[in-house]
């Protein structure tokens, strides 16, 4: 379901392409500039000769003092080039590569760690992968209509739910609280969940959405089967926001119950927000999952109760 390896490789390929494009563009621009300014070309030749001198010194076993002298000469030549660029009023962005990410210069790495640009791109690719199954990018808060809640009290209740979830999406951070959407079928839980996913993903956060059944099936398949490239469990635990839809419709086994508890508990301990939606009542949840897991639902989530009539049925009858 979620192949982190594929997303990572694709992200690295895209970043490498960015670097290649930036350097090719800079090479073309610099070639034009050097043709117009032979005095600048002469300095560049000195810099290149000094590079070769440094390599020769290192290979031949030159002393540290000799190597230091070459480095000092290099700094003087580079300073002369920079002064000449200023004198000729040539912007450095015209002369040197203009990288998409200045932190890593489009290498994807800062020191020994992944650069933020790489992790952001991986998240975006994972989101696109998710949208192949659930087109979250087609769901928006603006399309959620309160007209399907004719009862005044129910309408006010759902308007409060709408406002709270919209505010949640707009102010989302990696330490936002977890939410539990509880209510019957067809009350808008999925629409709101996908609207949150869409808005948050557009901000660059890593969002994963799917039915609880599909996620658990993928984890079970990867654990017991031959799908060694999949990394669903780690993705579920580490993503910025995890949305588990339709909790209570999945086929429960000792393994899937254990996995579900592990995901929720680990994310809670690491302050990573999770959104869960379920048609089951609190009592039904406790009976199905037991006291230990239900205590996590009750104590680690802010509950929002969805009320009203089945919107899907209303839309079906209104279209006739």
Secondary structure, DSSP 8 states (H G I E B T S, - for coil): ---HHHHHHHHHHHHHHHHHHHHHHHHHHHHHHHHH-HHHHHHHHHHHHHHHHHHHHHHHT--HHHHHHHHHHHHHHHHHHHHHHHHTT--HHHHS---S-TTTTSSSEETTEE-HHHHHHHHHHHHHHHHTTS-GGG--GGG--GGG--SHHHHHHHHHHHHHHHHHHHT--TT--EEEEE--TTSSHHHHHHHHHHHHHTTT--EEEEEHHHHHHHHHHHHHSS--S--HHHHHHHSSEEEEEEETSS---HHHHHHHHHHHHHHHHTT--EEEEESS-HHHHHHHHHHHHHHHHHHHEEEEE--SS-HHHHHHHHT-
